[in-house]
Amino acid sequence: MIPTRVSHNPIIGPGVVPFGVDPAYDAQYKLNQAPRSHVASHGQGKPFTVEPGPHQRTQYPYVTGTTVLGCKYKDGVMIACDTLCCYGSTKRYKSVERIKKVNSSTIISFTGELSDFHYIVSLLEELDTTDYCEDDGSELAPWEIHSYLCRVMYNRRNKFDPLWNSLVVAGVKHGRTFLGTVGMIGQHYEDSHLAAGFGNHMARPLFREKHTDDMSEEDARKLMEDCLRACLMRDKTMMNKFQIAKVTAGGLEISEPFQVPMNWGYEKFKDPTKHAVGAW
Amino acid sequence: MADNFLSKVRHELRYASRTFLLGVRKGVFTKSNVDAMEAVKQGGATVGCKSKEYVVLATLKRAASELSSSQQKIFRADDGIGVAISGLTADGTAAIRALRQDCTSHSFTFQSQVEVCRLAGRIADKWQVVCSQRSGSRPSGVGLLIAGRDMRGCHLYQVCPSGNLYDHVAAAIGARSQASKTYLEKFQVQMDNFSLQDLILLALRALKEATSEPLTKETCTVAVVGVEIPFRVLNEDELSSPLAKLTTDTQ
């Protein structure tokens, strides 16, 4: 069996690999010098250090996903996003499932860098594997996953090597419905409806107007589709192929991709410069 | 090595060889596992019992001399988890330290209390893998009763120096604990529905079986934890009424 990387090392915190544990990771960061910062007195867990040379971290995301929307409803919680990952503004990968099942009661989705999200998923898989191996029937709750991700994101930001994502975590456990978000520098909150990415500006006003916690699944789904349409019509890095995932006490379900009806035949679209003098 | 990988290895060890008792003496200062189990039997008696809603721990405490205070034997590990020890107190406090670190690190990362079974399992794994199978380290000479509540209810676990881990409804460890166990066995079924006061009284009565001296505020400690109440050690005022009932028993 090949040992996997200790990504949530208890000594120096989650999401960072200590020097010496994983040769591949060390090589990646070319840590040839001894760590310069503080090492705990017991000598374990040498910290991740910023090496002397002009090494650069990710400064821009490359392959990105856009808007994720989430809202609670009467029986649980649902999140929705499209299946597109853009290379810059090129619609490069059109069938990416951007919602992942974490365990039997939790799903997450992301905006931002796709590869960083893959890394985050691998961290969560480690946690889930640990739960599976313990075989005692207990799994992490959605709010625990959320808290863990806050630590990971904030920890990485503190290493000046942030994971370029906003994440949405949703789930139902022990009778509690959870919907929370974490940003790329660890900023986080819970709400009964939320959006990550551009949807913050486009969809949340609609949610604020129409959303209630006790709305039925049909109503919530309809509102969600309205919000998706509002985003889709304005966001050039979004496409008309969506998935909605819902979590209820009974389990979770990620839907097949679907389309929302669009209309570009508005009168003002026909002669766009008519009301904008000076435009061409 | 990876956490993941280790936990898989440990998982197998749990069933394959966890109960090996090493009779090999590794050096002048080391004890065998059998000796460690013996050390637990010589510590002052410690009793634990649980109902659906509560867990109660009770220990005998002895002062080394008239002039000294008695050593603490019940410790709080987290809001919902407490530990009673029997055996070498110094080894016990070291174990408590490890438990507290585990609890703190879990609640820092996940903002929730660690599951009691995971916590108990980890210390048991540590004792089995690190303390009893490596040269240069000796088995811990202390037995633990871990009482706690989590999302899945109340739990009482016993951890032996050998790394054995038991899930109990009621348990007793330490000197003359067999008498306590025998007493507790009679209530095995009723215990489930006991109120907190009944459970405290039951624990004290069981503890009484393990000693010939009368139980007083000075000679015993009682701690409680429940689904609704955080772990705490009862103060002397709270102890006086169950202790009074105990004396009427004997008359």
Chai-1 contact restraints between the chains, C-beta under 6 A:
chainA,res_idxA,chainB,res_idxB,connection_type,confidence,min_distance_angstrom,max_distance_angstrom,comment,restraint_id
A,P3,B,M1,contact,1.0,0.0,6.0,A-B,restraint_1
A,P3,B,A2,contact,1.0,0.0,6.0,A-B,restraint_2
A,P3,B,F5,contact,1.0,0.0,6.0,A-B,restraint_3
A,T4,B,A2,contact,1.0,0.0,6.0,A-B,restraint_4
A,T4,B,N4,contact,1.0,0.0,6.0,A-B,restraint_5
A,V6,B,A2,contact,1.0,0.0,6.0,A-B,restraint_6
A,V6,B,D3,contact,1.0,0.0,6.0,A-B,restraint_7
A,P10,B,S105,contact,1.0,0.0,6.0,A-B,restraint_8
A,P14,B,T109,contact,1.0,0.0,6.0,A-B,restraint_9
A,E126,B,N4,contact,1.0,0.0,6.0,A-B,restraint_10
A,T129,B,N4,contact,1.0,0.0,6.0,A-B,restraint_11
A,T130,B,S7,contact,1.0,0.0,6.0,A-B,restraint_12
A,C133,B,S7,contact,1.0,0.0,6.0,A-B,restraint_13
A,C133,B,K8,contact,1.0,0.0,6.0,A-B,restraint_14
A,C133,B,H11,contact,1.0,0.0,6.0,A-B,restraint_15
A,D136,B,C117,contact,1.0,0.0,6.0,A-B,restraint_16
A,S138,B,E115,contact,1.0,0.0,6.0,A-B,restraint_17
A,E144,B,F110,contact,1.0,0.0,6.0,A-B,restraint_18
A,E144,B,S112,contact,1.0,0.0,6.0,A-B,restraint_19
A,S147,B,F110,contact,1.0,0.0,6.0,A-B,restraint_20
A,S147,B,Q111,contact,1.0,0.0,6.0,A-B,restraint_21
A,Y148,B,T109,contact,1.0,0.0,6.0,A-B,restraint_22
A,Y148,B,F110,contact,1.0,0.0,6.0,A-B,restraint_23
A,R151,B,T109,contact,1.0,0.0,6.0,A-B,restraint_24
A,H174,B,M151,contact,1.0,0.0,6.0,A-B,restraint_25
